[in-house]
Amino acid sequence: MTKARLLIFGLWILFGAFGRAPGASSQPPLSLTQQVLDLGLERTRHSPFTVRIQGFVTYPDAAANMIYVQDSSAGIRVVYTNVNYQPASGQMVEVEGTAVAGLFAPFVDCSNIRVIGVGPIPEPCVAPAARMVAGELFGQWVQVEGVVRDVAKESERAFLFVSSGGLRFHAVIQPFSSPELPVEWLDARMVLRGVCWTDVDAENKPTGFTLYIPGTEHLFVVQPGAPDIFRQPSLSLNLHPELRRQSDARVKVSGVVAFHSPSGHIYLQGDGGAICARLLVPLVLPNPQARYRERPPLVPLRPGERVEMVGAPTASSFAPLLQDAEFRRIGEGPAPAPTAVSVGEVFSGRFDGQLISLKARLLASEQRQVGALKHQILALQTGDTIFEALWEYAGTNTLPPLAKNSYLQASGICAVQLGELNQIRSFRLLVRDPADLHLLGRPPWWEPLPLVRMLAAAIGLATVSLGWIWLLRRQVSQRTAELRAEVAERHRAQTELHQALAAERELGELRTRFVSMVSHEFRTPLGVILSATENLESYFERLKPEQRRKQLQSVIQATRHMAKVMENVLLLGRAEAGKLEFKAAPFDVVKFCETLTHQLESSTGSKCPIHFHSVTLPIATGAEPLLRHILSNLLTNAVKYSPEGTPVEFSLDRRNGDAIFCVQDRGIGIPSSDQKQLFQAFHRGANVSHLPGTGLGLVIVKRCVELHGGQIRCVSAEGAGTTFTVALPLFP
């Protein structure tokens, strides 16, 4: 035990003895792993909880004084302080320690470990990789099936890169005593058992997972890999069904290279079709002594080279896409020629991933830095359609300067961009070489000149032509009016273009927030439903009635959550489309608020008491359903973002003809940087990422307030609570 760990342990004992609140010592220790996990991060951050559990060691990490322990309820990470303890997989141990908050889930710290036996590790939780990516099985002993893509090795452990259900993860095998690199596992389908470690981003949101496996005896080969991945028949690129279904097994195609982008994407053409492939990213370890699979150096492909490509198909609507691809050269020929197409043909989707050519006018150009590469993006217009051409490069290899409004014959790889319901929203040309942008003509010489110069030229011409002044005066006046109208029209077109681009960016941001919300709010309940139904299908006869009811209850709760999210989305859609009706009727607003308060306290499990105060008021006239949306969203948010037991103040007053509703909490507050975007759809504050939510509640509140002809105001400070004040004209 290091001096630092001894000091921390001593301080923990000191504060535990003298700083414990009265009655804390009387709390019984937690005896199940699931009880510790159910505490959550907030409770374990504010107060320690004594833990005494028994279970089996699944994965030991003696270098970090850490083990993973699995009991009948769940698995958990344990940090121990025993000096002479030698952890081993399969030990049955008794753990005494303190539950504290980790980055993603609670764990047991400052633990004393006592070995009480040895036995086989319990059966793992069989689950798809999607559940582990969602962060549901952190620290659990799990089993997952996948195909090995790459292998690497250090002195005492091996590393695997695995594909499972279209998702990728890393597996660490320790100990691994074989001196040889296990290349025979490449492209083999295997069953892996280990401890799931959830990878998170800077906001502690799950981004993936790593599987820690305590030895090769927990690996089982289901289907061995082929010694040569290229020794299999090639599939046709012409819309072959196997290329459009999600699969972990890699298939082979062949064709002519149309483009090999600097970011590692390869576009092939042949057999009446096209395909895109993303190259496999090999394992890279920080240890310079690590061993890897031998690979030839990657030399970029040139257009016209013939190659064989193996990769895993990914579900796609148009051009097939291969993941984790590898290739080998088989010949060389002429580079493919672009196909001249119309905008209508592009929007049919038939040319997705193919080399095309079309005429367009240059509207604007900008550069962006994307990692180590640079992107030069040209805004082009053909007919009424605006699209982008992308030139990807490194260093200073920029495109030659092109005058604005120049006419181009633009060639490149067609990449369609999908919108709602998998409909093509726009498309982009991936430029392979600066020669793909052929200049057809420049704008007229007079277009760049300002109006003042044109008027001066007209005045000079009039001065020279004094003899014709009486005849030219009318012509000059008419021409000046035409030029002014033309300049105004161009200014209007430019303004509309900027507005369209701004709307496009705003739509892109809204789509990104919507996809993030759906991914976050639907993935977890869908995972719960899938897990519960799989358990019922596989173990229905062996499950007790209580266990069946528990599985069905999980499905019901997850379904209700998804239905609530969808109800909010549909409600907002009706409001944005102007179909949310305002039907005013007389009602007792005080009694309405009292009833709503009781209902919300019941639905939130009385997490926070809601104190309602009101003056005596006459009968109000308004839309009762809209008022329910306003108040229920504000009160639910106040309870959700407040510490348990903290009261929420709800008051009703009258100011002239307005009813004044005030909802005040003492919760986490709203950061000042988020308050400007408070009523934007799918936007959530930076400090609520750990809590569920869709970012729709306040948008719905805003729309319902506007239908009443009222106003809403928010006053908030981070860490000091939030107050919403709503004024509605409910009294004549």
C-alpha positions in Angstrom: 0.0 0.0 0.0 1.5 3.4 -1.0 1.8 6.3 1.5 -0.8 8.3 -0.4 -3.3 5.5 -0.2 -2.6 5.1 3.6 -3.1 8.8 4.1 -6.4 8.8 2.2 -7.6 5.7 4.1 -6.6 7.3 7.5 -8.5 10.5 6.6 -11.5 8.5 5.6 -11.5 6.7 9.0 -11.0 10.0 10.8 -13.9 11.8 9.1 -16.0 8.7 9.4 -15.5 8.6 13.2 -15.9 12.3 14.0 -17.9 13.7 11.0 -20.7 11.2 10.8 -24.2 12.5 11.3 -26.1 11.3 14.3 -27.8 8.0 13.5 -25.6 7.2 10.5 -23.9 4.3 12.2 -27.2 2.7 12.8 -27.8 2.2 9.0 -27.2 -1.5 8.1 -24.5 -2.1 5.4 -25.6 -2.7 1.9 -25.4 -6.5 1.1 -26.1 -6.7 -2.6 -24.3 -5.1 -5.5 -27.5 -3.9 -7.1 -28.3 -1.9 -4.0 -25.0 0.0 -4.4 -25.7 0.7 -8.1 -29.2 1.8 -7.3 -27.8 4.6 -5.1 -26.8 6.5 -8.2 -24.0 9.1 -8.5 -25.8 12.0 -6.7 -26.4 10.1 -3.5 -22.9 8.6 -3.3 -21.3 12.0 -4.0 -23.0 13.6 -1.0 -22.7 10.8 1.7 -20.8 7.5 2.1 -22.6 4.2 2.4 -21.1 1.1 4.1 -21.0 -2.0 1.9 -20.6 -5.6 2.9 -21.1 -7.9 -0.1 -20.1 -11.5 -1.1 -19.5 -12.5 -4.7 -17.0 -14.0 -7.2 -14.0 -12.1 -8.6 -14.6 -11.9 -12.4 -11.6 -9.8 -13.5 -8.6 -8.9 -11.3 -6.3 -5.9 -11.9 -3.6 -6.3 -9.3 -1.6 -3.4 -10.7 -4.4 -1.0 -10.0 -5.5 -2.6 -6.6 -8.8 -3.3 -8.3 -11.1 -6.2 -8.9 -14.6 -6.7 -10.4 -17.0 -8.7 -8.2 -20.2 -10.4 -9.4 -23.0 -11.5 -7.0 -26.5 -12.8 -7.7 -27.8 -9.3 -8.5 -25.1 -7.5 -10.5 -21.4 -6.7 -10.9 -19.3 -3.8 -9.6 -15.8 -2.4 -9.5 -14.0 -2.7 -6.2 -10.8 -0.9 -5.1 -9.1 -2.7 -2.2 -6.5 -1.8 0.4 -5.2 -5.2 1.4 -1.4 -5.2 1.2 -0.9 -9.0 0.8 -4.1 -9.8 -1.2 -3.4 -11.7 -4.5 -6.6 -11.4 -6.6 -7.5 -14.2 -9.0 -10.5 -14.9 -11.2 -13.0 -17.3 -9.6 -12.3 -16.4 -6.0 -15.3 -16.1 -3.8 -14.7 -13.0 -1.6 -16.3 -10.9 1.1 -15.9 -7.2 0.5 -16.2 -4.5 3.2 -15.9 -0.9 2.1 -17.6 2.3 1.2 -19.8 3.1 -1.8 -18.6 6.2 -3.6 -19.3 7.9 -6.9 -17.3 7.0 -10.0 -17.3 8.6 -13.5 -20.2 6.6 -14.8 -21.5 4.5 -11.8 -20.9 4.0 -8.1 -18.1 1.7 -7.0 -16.8 0.3 -3.7 -13.6 2.1 -2.4 -11.2 1.5 0.5 -12.3 -2.1 0.7 -10.9 -5.0 2.7 -11.1 -8.3 0.8 -11.4 -11.6 2.5 -11.2 -14.8 0.4 -13.8 -17.3 1.5 -13.6 -19.9 -1.3 -13.0 -20.7 -4.9 -15.4 -21.7 -7.6 -16.6 -21.2 -11.2 -17.7 -17.7 -12.2 -21.5 -17.4 -12.4 -23.1 -17.6 -15.8 -22.8 -14.3 -17.7 -25.5 -11.9 -18.9 -26.0 -12.7 -22.6 -26.6 -9.3 -24.3 -26.1 -7.6 -27.7 -23.4 -5.1 -28.1 -26.0 -2.3 -28.4 -26.9 -2.6 -24.7 -23.2 -2.3 -23.7 -22.7 0.7 -26.0 -25.7 2.3 -24.3 -24.0 1.9 -20.9 -26.5 -0.4 -19.3 -24.1 -3.2 -18.2 -21.1 -1.3 -16.8 -19.0 -3.6 -14.6 -21.2 -6.7 -15.3 -20.0 -10.2 -16.3 -21.4 -10.4 -19.8 -21.3 -12.6 -22.9 -21.3 -11.2 -26.5 -20.8 -12.7 -29.9 -18.8 -11.0 -32.7 -16.2 -11.3 -35.5 -12.5 -10.5 -34.8 -11.2 -7.8 -37.1 -7.7 -7.3 -35.8 -5.3 -8.6 -33.1 -2.3 -7.2 -31.2 -0.2 -8.4 -28.3 1.9 -7.2 -25.4 4.0 -9.3 -23.1 1.2 -10.5 -20.8 -2.0 -9.5 -22.6 -3.6 -9.6 -26.0 -6.0 -7.1 -27.7 -8.9 -7.8 -30.0 -10.8 -5.4 -32.3 -14.3 -7.0 -32.6 -17.4 -6.2 -34.7 -20.8 -7.2 -33.3 -24.1 -6.2 -34.9 -22.4 -3.5 -36.8 -20.9 -2.0 -33.7 -17.2 -2.1 -32.8 -15.5 -2.6 -29.5 -12.1 -3.6 -28.1 -11.4 -6.6 -25.9 -8.4 -7.0 -23.5 -7.3 -10.6 -22.6 -5.2 -10.8 -19.5 -3.4 -13.0 -18.7 -2.3 -14.1 -22.2 0.7 -16.4 -21.9 1.1 -17.5 -25.6 4.3 -15.9 -27.1 2.6 -16.0 -30.6 0.3 -13.4 -32.0 -3.1 -15.1 -32.4 -3.6 -14.4 -36.1 -5.8 -17.6 -36.5 -8.5 -15.6 -34.8 -8.8 -13.0 -37.6 -12.3 -13.0 -39.1 -13.3 -15.8 -36.8 -16.8 -15.6 -35.2 -16.3 -15.9 -31.4 -18.2 -15.9 -28.1 -16.5 -13.6 -25.6 -17.0 -13.5 -21.9 -15.7 -10.7 -19.8 -16.4 -7.5 -17.8 -18.0 -4.6 -19.6 -16.3 -1.2 -19.1 -18.3 1.7 -20.6 -16.3 4.3 -22.5 -17.6 7.9 -22.0 -17.0 11.3 -23.6 -16.2 14.6 -21.9 -19.9 14.9 -20.7 -19.9 11.3 -19.3 -22.2 10.1 -22.0 -21.6 6.5 -23.3 -19.6 6.3 -26.5 -18.7 2.6 -26.6 -17.3 -0.1 -24.4 -14.2 -2.3 -23.7 -14.5 -6.0 -22.7 -11.9 -7.2 -20.1 -11.5 -11.0 -20.4 -9.6 -12.9 -17.6 -7.9 -15.5 -19.8 -8.4 -17.4 -23.1 -10.6 -20.0 -21.4 -13.4 -17.4 -21.7 -13.2 -17.3 -25.5 -15.1 -19.8 -27.7 -14.7 -20.0 -31.5 -18.1 -20.4 -33.2 -16.8 -20.3 -36.7 -13.0 -20.2 -37.5 -11.7 -17.5 -39.8 -10.4 -18.1 -43.3 -6.6 -18.2 -43.7 -6.9 -15.9 -46.8 -9.8 -13.5 -46.6 -9.6 -12.9 -50.4 -10.3 -16.6 -51.2 -14.1 -16.3 -51.6 -16.3 -15.6 -54.6 -16.9 -11.9 -55.5 -20.4 -10.4 -55.3 -21.8 -8.3 -58.1 -22.0 -4.5 -57.4 -25.3 -4.3 -59.2 -27.6 -4.0 -56.2 -26.7 -7.4 -54.8 -29.0 -7.9 -51.7 -26.1 -9.2 -49.5 -24.4 -5.8 -49.9 -27.4 -4.0 -48.3 -28.0 -6.0 -45.2 -26.1 -5.4 -42.0 -23.6 -8.1 -41.4 -20.4 -8.7 -39.4 -19.1 -11.3 -41.9 -17.0 -9.7 -44.6 -17.7 -10.3 -48.2 -15.6 -9.7 -51.4 -16.3 -7.4 -54.3 -14.1 -6.3 -57.2 -14.1 -3.2 -59.4 -12.2 -0.2 -60.7 -11.1 2.6 -58.4 -12.9 5.8 -59.0 -11.6 7.7 -56.0 -9.5 7.1 -52.9 -10.1 10.0 -50.5 -7.4 11.3 -48.1 -9.8 10.4 -45.2 -9.7 6.7 -46.1 -12.8 6.2 -48.2 -12.6 4.2 -51.4 -15.2 4.3 -54.2 -15.3 1.4 -56.7 -17.3 1.1 -59.9 -18.1 -2.0 -61.9 -20.8 -4.5 -62.9 -23.3 -1.7 -63.4 -23.0 -0.3 -59.9 -20.9 1.5 -57.4 -19.8 0.9 -53.8 -18.1 2.9 -51.0 -15.7 1.3 -48.5 -14.3 2.6 -45.2 -10.8 1.1 -44.6 -10.1 -0.9 -41.5 -8.3 1.1 -38.8 -5.7 -1.2 -37.3 -5.0 -1.5 -33.6 -2.4 0.9 -32.3 -0.9 0.4 -28.8 1.3 3.0 -26.9 3.8 0.2 -26.0 6.7 0.2 -28.5 7.3 -3.5 -27.8 3.8 -4.5 -28.8 3.3 -6.9 -31.7 0.9 -6.4 -34.6 -0.4 -8.3 -37.6 2.0 -7.8 -40.5 0.5 -5.5 -43.2 2.1 -4.0 -46.3 2.4 -0.2 -46.3 -0.7 1.6 -47.4 -0.2 3.2 -50.8 -3.1 5.3 -51.9 -5.0 3.9 -54.9 -5.1 5.7 -58.2 -8.2 6.0 -60.4 -8.3 3.2 -62.9 -6.6 0.5 -60.7 -8.5 -2.7 -60.3 -8.8 -4.1 -56.8 -10.4 -6.8 -54.8 -12.1 -5.5 -51.6 -13.4 -7.3 -48.5 -15.6 -5.6 -46.0 -18.6 -5.9 -43.8 -21.9 -4.7 -45.4 -23.8 -1.9 -43.6 -27.5 -1.2 -44.0 -27.9 1.5 -46.7 -30.7 3.0 -48.8 -28.7 3.7 -52.0 -25.1 2.9 -52.8 -23.8 -0.1 -50.7 -21.3 0.6 -47.9 -18.6 -1.7 -46.6 -17.0 -1.2 -43.1 -13.6 -2.4 -41.9 -12.4 -2.9 -45.5 -9.1 -4.3 -46.8 -8.0 -4.5 -50.5 -5.4 -5.9 -52.8 -4.4 -4.7 -56.3 -5.1 -7.0 -59.2 -4.5 -4.8 -62.2 -4.6 -1.4 -63.8 -6.5 0.2 -66.6 -7.9 3.6 -67.7 -9.6 5.8 -65.2 -13.4 5.7 -65.3 -15.1 8.6 -67.1 -17.8 10.7 -65.4 -21.4 10.3 -66.5 -23.2 13.5 -67.4 -26.4 13.6 -65.4 -29.3 15.9 -64.6 -30.4 17.0 -61.2 -33.5 14.8 -61.5 -31.4 11.8 -62.1 -29.2 12.6 -59.0 -32.3 12.9 -56.8 -33.5 9.5 -58.0 -30.6 8.0 -56.0 -29.4 5.8 -58.9 -26.0 7.6 -59.1 -25.2 7.6 -55.4 -21.5 6.7 -55.1 -20.8 7.0 -58.8 -18.6 9.4 -60.8 -20.9 12.1 -62.4 -20.6 15.4 -64.1 -23.0 18.4 -64.4 -22.9 22.1 -65.2 -23.2 24.6 -62.3 -22.6 28.2 -61.3 -20.3 29.1 -58.4 -22.0 31.0 -55.6 -19.5 31.0 -52.8 -16.4 29.2 -51.4 -15.1 28.6 -47.9 -12.4 26.5 -46.1 -12.6 24.5 -42.9 -10.1 22.6 -40.8 -11.3 19.0 -40.1 -8.6 17.2 -37.9 -5.4 16.9 -39.9 -7.2 17.6 -43.2 -8.6 20.7 -44.8 -11.9 21.0 -46.6 -12.6 23.5 -49.3 -16.3 23.7 -49.9 -17.9 25.3 -53.0 -21.5 26.3 -53.1 -22.8 25.6 -56.6 -26.2 26.1 -58.3 -27.7 24.2 -61.2 -31.2 25.3 -62.1 -33.1 25.9 -58.8 -30.9 23.4 -56.9 -28.0 24.4 -54.7 -25.5 21.8 -53.8 -21.9 21.5 -52.5 -18.6 20.4 -54.0 -16.0 19.2 -51.5 -12.2 19.2 -52.1 -10.3 17.4 -49.3 -6.6 18.0 -49.0 -3.6 18.4 -46.8 -0.9 21.1 -46.8 -1.4 23.9 -49.3 -2.9 22.0 -52.2 -5.9 24.3 -52.5 -8.1 24.7 -55.6 -7.1 27.4 -58.1 -9.0 30.7 -57.5 -12.4 30.8 -59.3 -14.4 34.0 -59.8 -17.8 34.2 -58.2 -20.6 33.5 -60.6 -18.3 31.5 -62.9 -19.8 28.6 -64.8 -18.2 25.2 -64.3 -18.4 21.7 -65.6 -18.1 20.0 -62.2 -17.2 16.3 -61.9 -16.8 14.1 -58.8 -18.3 11.3 -56.7 -22.0 11.8 -56.0 -22.8 11.5 -52.3 -26.6 11.9 -51.6 -27.6 13.4 -48.3 -30.8 12.0 -46.7 -33.5 13.8 -44.9 -36.7 12.6 -43.2 -38.0 9.2 -44.1 -34.8 8.4 -46.0 -35.7 10.9 -48.8 -32.8 12.6 -50.6 -32.6 16.2 -49.3 -29.5 17.3 -51.2 -26.2 15.9 -52.6 -22.5 16.7 -52.5 -19.8 16.2 -55.1 -16.5 14.8 -53.8 -13.8 16.4 -56.0 -10.9 14.0 -56.9 -8.6 16.5 -58.5 -8.7 20.2 -59.3 -9.1 19.3 -63.0 -12.6 18.0 -62.1 -13.7 21.7 -62.0 -13.5 22.8 -65.6 -14.1 26.6 -66.1 -16.7 27.1 -68.8 -16.9 30.9 -68.7 -16.5 34.0 -66.6 -19.2 36.5 -65.6 -19.6 39.5 -67.9 -17.0 42.2 -67.4 -19.5 44.7 -66.1 -21.0 42.5 -63.4 -18.3 43.2 -60.8 -18.4 47.0 -61.4 -20.4 49.1 -58.9 -23.4 51.1 -60.0 -21.5 54.4 -59.5 -18.9 53.5 -62.2 -21.7 52.6 -64.6 -23.5 55.9 -63.9 -20.2 57.8 -64.4 -19.6 56.0 -67.7 -23.1 56.9 -68.7 -22.6 60.6 -67.7 -19.2 60.7 -69.6 -20.8 59.2 -72.7 -23.6 61.8 -72.4 -20.9 64.6 -72.1 -19.1 63.4 -75.2 -22.3 63.1 -77.1 -23.6 66.7 -76.5 -25.1 66.8 -79.9 -27.3 63.8 -79.1 -28.3 64.8 -75.6 -32.0 65.3 -76.3 -32.2 61.8 -77.8 -30.0 59.9 -75.3 -31.5 61.5 -72.2 -34.5 59.2 -72.3 -32.3 56.1 -73.2 -29.9 56.8 -70.3 -32.8 57.2 -67.8 -34.4 54.0 -68.9 -31.1 52.1 -68.8 -30.4 53.5 -65.3 -33.7 52.2 -64.0 -33.1 48.8 -65.5 -29.6 48.6 -63.9 -31.0 49.6 -60.5 -33.7 47.0 -60.8 -31.1 44.4 -61.8 -28.9 45.4 -58.8 -31.9 45.2 -56.5 -32.8 41.8 -57.9 -29.2 40.5 -57.4 -29.2 41.9 -53.9 -32.5 40.2 -53.1 -31.2 36.9 -54.6 -28.0 37.1 -52.5 -30.1 37.9 -49.4 -32.4 34.9 -50.1 -29.3 32.7 -50.6 -27.8 33.7 -47.3 -31.2 33.1 -45.6 -31.4 29.7 -47.3 -27.9 28.8 -46.2 -28.7 30.0 -42.6 -31.9 28.0 -42.6 -30.0 25.0 -43.9 -27.5 25.3 -41.1 -30.3 25.8 -38.5 -32.1 22.7 -39.9 -28.8 20.7 -39.7 -28.4 21.7 -36.0 -32.0 20.9 -35.3 -31.6 17.5 -37.0 -28.4 16.8 -35.0 -30.2 17.7 -31.7 -33.2 15.6 -32.7 -31.0 12.6 -33.6 -29.1 13.0 -30.4 -32.4 13.1 -28.4 -33.8 10.0 -30.2 -30.6 8.1 -29.8 -30.5 9.0 -26.1 -34.2 8.6 -25.3 -35.1 5.6 -27.5 -31.9 3.5 -27.4 -32.1 2.7 -23.7 -35.8 1.7 -23.6 -35.4 -0.2 -26.8 -32.5 -2.1 -25.3 -34.6 -2.8 -22.2 -37.5 -4.1 -24.3 -35.1 -6.2 -26.5 -33.4 -7.7 -23.4 -36.7 -8.4 -21.6 -38.3 -10.1 -24.6 -35.2 -12.1 -25.3 -35.2 -13.3 -21.7 -38.9 -14.2 -22.0 -38.4 -16.0 -25.3 -35.3 -18.0 -24.1 -36.2 -18.7 -20.5 -40.0 -18.4 -20.3 -40.5 -21.9 -18.8 -37.7 -21.5 -16.3 -38.7 -18.1 -15.0 -40.8 -17.8 -11.9 -44.1 -15.8 -12.2 -42.6 -12.9 -10.3 -39.7 -12.8 -12.7 -42.0 -12.9 -15.7 -44.0 -10.0 -14.3 -40.8 -8.1 -13.7 -39.7 -8.6 -17.3 -43.1 -7.6 -18.6 -43.2 -4.5 -16.3 -39.8 -3.5 -17.7 -41.3 -3.7 -21.3 -44.4 -1.7 -20.2 -42.3 1.1 -18.5 -40.0 1.4 -21.4 -42.9 1.5 -23.9 -44.7 4.2 -21.8 -41.5 6.3 -21.8 -41.1 6.0 -25.6 -44.9 6.8 -26.0 -44.5 10.0 -23.8 -41.5 11.1 -25.9 -43.4 10.5 -29.1 -46.5 12.3 -27.7 -44.4 15.4 -27.0 -42.9 15.3 -30.5 -46.4 15.0 -32.1 -47.7 17.8 -29.9 -44.9 20.1 -30.9 -45.5 19.2 -34.6 -49.2 20.2 -34.3 -48.2 23.5 -32.6 -45.6 24.3 -35.3 -48.2 23.4 -38.1 -50.8 25.7 -36.5 -53.1 22.7 -35.7 -53.1 23.1 -32.0 -56.6 24.5 -31.3 -57.3 27.2 -28.7 -60.9 26.6 -27.3 -61.7 29.0 -24.4 -64.2 27.9 -21.8 -65.0 29.0 -18.2 -63.3 27.0 -15.4 -62.3 27.3 -11.8 -58.6 28.0 -12.1 -57.8 27.7 -8.4 -59.4 24.2 -8.2 -57.7 23.3 -11.4 -54.3 24.1 -10.0 -55.0 22.3 -6.7 -56.0 19.1 -8.6 -53.0 19.3 -10.9 -50.6 19.7 -7.9 -52.0 16.5 -6.2 -51.7 14.6 -9.5 -48.1 15.6 -10.1 -47.0 14.9 -6.5 -48.5 11.4 -7.0 -46.9 10.8 -10.4 -43.4 11.9 -9.2 -43.6 9.7 -6.2 -43.6 12.7 -3.9 -39.9 13.3 -4.6 -40.3 17.0 -3.9 -43.3 18.5 -2.1 -45.2 21.1 -4.1 -46.6 24.0 -2.0 -49.5 25.7 -3.8 -50.6 29.2 -2.7 -53.4 31.3 -4.2 -55.6 34.2 -3.6 -59.4 34.0 -4.1 -60.2 34.3 -7.8 -63.3 34.4 -9.9 -64.1 31.9 -12.7 -61.5 32.2 -15.4 -61.9 31.8 -19.2 -59.2 30.0 -21.1 -58.1 26.7 -22.8 -57.8 24.3 -19.9 -55.9 21.6 -21.9 -53.3 24.1 -23.0 -52.9 25.4 -19.4 -52.4 21.8 -18.3 -49.5 21.4 -20.7 -48.0 24.7 -19.4 -48.2 24.0 -15.7 -47.4 20.2 -15.8 -44.2 20.8 -17.8 -43.0 23.6 -15.5 -43.8 21.7 -12.3 -42.4 18.4 -13.6 -39.1 20.2 -14.6 -39.0 21.8 -11.1 -39.3 18.4 -9.4 -36.9 16.7 -11.8 -34.0 19.2 -11.4 -34.4 19.6 -7.6 -32.7 17.6 -4.9 -35.0 15.0 -3.3 -37.1 16.5 -0.5 -36.6 20.1 -1.6 -40.0 21.9 -1.8 -41.2 23.5 -5.0 -43.2 26.8 -4.6 -46.3 27.2 -6.9 -48.4 30.4 -6.6 -51.4 31.9 -8.4 -52.2 35.6 -8.3 -54.1 38.2 -10.3 -52.9 41.4 -12.0 -55.6 43.3 -13.7 -57.1 40.9 -16.2 -54.1 38.5 -16.1 -53.6 35.3 -14.1 -50.0 35.2 -12.8 -48.6 31.7 -12.3 -45.2 31.4 -10.6 -43.2 28.1 -10.3 -40.0 28.4 -8.2 -37.5 25.6 -7.3 -34.2 25.5 -5.5 -32.6 23.0 -8.0 -29.5 23.0 -10.2 -30.5 26.1 -12.2 -29.9 26.9 -15.8 -26.4 28.0 -17.0 -26.4 31.6 -18.4 -25.0 30.3 -21.7 -28.1 28.1 -22.2 -30.8 30.6 -21.3 -30.7 32.3 -24.7 -31.7 28.9 -26.3 -34.2 28.0 -23.6 -37.2 27.7 -25.9 -35.4 26.0 -28.9 -36.5 22.4 -29.8 -34.4 19.5 -28.5 -31.9 21.9 -26.7 -31.0 20.9 -23.2 -28.7 22.6 -20.6 -25.1 21.6 -20.3 -25.6 20.6 -16.6 -28.5 18.1 -17.2 -26.8 15.5 -19.4 -27.1 12.9 -16.6 -30.9 13.2 -16.4 -33.4 12.0 -19.0 -35.2 14.5 -21.1 -36.1 15.5 -24.7 -35.7 19.3 -24.8 -39.3 19.7 -25.9 -41.1 20.6 -22.6 -40.3 24.4 -22.6 -40.9 24.6 -26.4 -44.5 23.3 -25.8 -44.9 25.6 -22.9 -43.9 28.6 -25.1 -46.3 27.6 -27.9 -49.3 27.2 -25.4 -48.5 30.5 -23.8 -48.5 32.3 -27.2 -51.9 30.7 -28.1 -53.3 32.2 -24.9 -51.8 35.6 -25.9 -49.7 35.6 -22.7 -46.1 36.0 -21.7 -43.5 33.8 -20.0 -40.4 34.9 -18.1 -37.5 32.9 -16.6 -35.0 34.0 -13.9 -32.3 31.4 -13.1 -28.8 31.0 -11.8 -26.8 27.9 -11.9 -26.9 26.1 -8.5 -29.4 28.6 -7.1 -32.7 27.4 -8.6 -35.1 28.6 -11.3 -38.3 30.7 -11.3 -40.8 30.7 -14.2 -43.5 33.4 -14.3 -46.4 33.0 -16.7 -49.0 35.7 -17.3 -52.2 34.7 -19.2 -55.3 36.9 -19.9 -57.9 34.6 -18.2 -60.1 37.3 -16.6 -62.3 39.7 -18.7 
